[in-house]
Amino acid sequence: MNFNSVVFLFCFMPLALGLYYLVPGRVKNAVLLVESLLFFCWGGITWLPLAVGMVAINYAAGLLLASLPAGGKRKIVLIAAIVLTAAALVYCKYTNFLLDTLNVIASTGFAKLSFLDVLPLGISYYTFKLISYTADVYTGKVKAERSPVVFAVYVLMYPQLIVGPIVKYRDMADVLHQTQGRCTLQKAQDGAEMFVFGLAKKVILADSIAALWQDIIGTGGIGLANASLPLAWLGIIAYSLQLYFDFAGYSEMSNGLSLMMGFECPANFNLPYISGSITEFWRRWHISLSGWFRDYIYIPLGGNRCSAGRRC
């Protein structure tokens, strides 16, 4: 989460929540969409057309899939929507990496694309959301969303924009269409408590532990080359804990804020460092991402019911 996003979250969140609570249920989605767009544009509007375009492509793809009979045309729509959506993510996140790699391997002189130094806010998360939605419409797990406002809110709602979790449309659809009783005092209380616990994980634990790690490897610190073996291990443990509390804390803040708005989202971490194996760790760390890969890549490619080579 960059500094501008933090400023928006803490300075404008009370105003955004207050307005969201005050408006009638039938316009809550419109208000949430405006707030999410303001949040998205807080650091600049450069990437807004890309986000709007990706939302429009998958919204249209969902409507097309709903109108077409079973057959090859539906598969073409699905593949086209996924390719265009994934291509935007790959272009933004990996173009400079690929150019640097080519320069090293082939001694070429490609210049980096400077405008890609600042990535679109949350592009990884809303890309995964969009692909899951279009795939679910294709397989009949959800009906295509007819309202562009509701669909855009699902994709871009600001609590989930930068740290997830990756929530499937089918898990949010009922609340998105709920105009009465979406926000309750109990949800607000539980959400605020969750938000505070997440904030504590980030500020009290993650940031404090990060200072220990920086004292070992940072400028003016001991220096990793000068650290003793026990101190090096202490630094490794500190870094691991800082990484966990930072990410888990932000995820809990996101879920708490979503709950205050009426949306119950799944936990994204489940004590990953007590895992007994890499497989168990995969299931406990960034749960929504590992679940996404399972549901939309691993199982569609055959899961554990195919040959060992295909599975690998």
Protein Blocks (a to p, Z undefined) as FASTA:
>chain_A
ZZklmmmmmmmmmmmmmmmmmpcfklmmmmmmmmmmmmmmmnocklmmmmmmmmmmmmmm
mmmmmmpccdjklmmmmmmmmmmmmmmmmmmmmmmmmmmmmmmmnopabdcdfklmpcce
hklmmmmmmmmmmmmmmnopaccdfblklmmmmmmomklmmnopaddfklmmmmmmpcgh
kbcfklmmmmmmmmmmmmmmmmmmmmmmmmmmmmmmmghiaojmlpcfklmmmmmmmmmm
mmmmmmmmmmmmmmmmmmmnopacddfbehkllpcbfklmmmmgokllmmmmmmmmmmmn
npjmbcfklmZZ
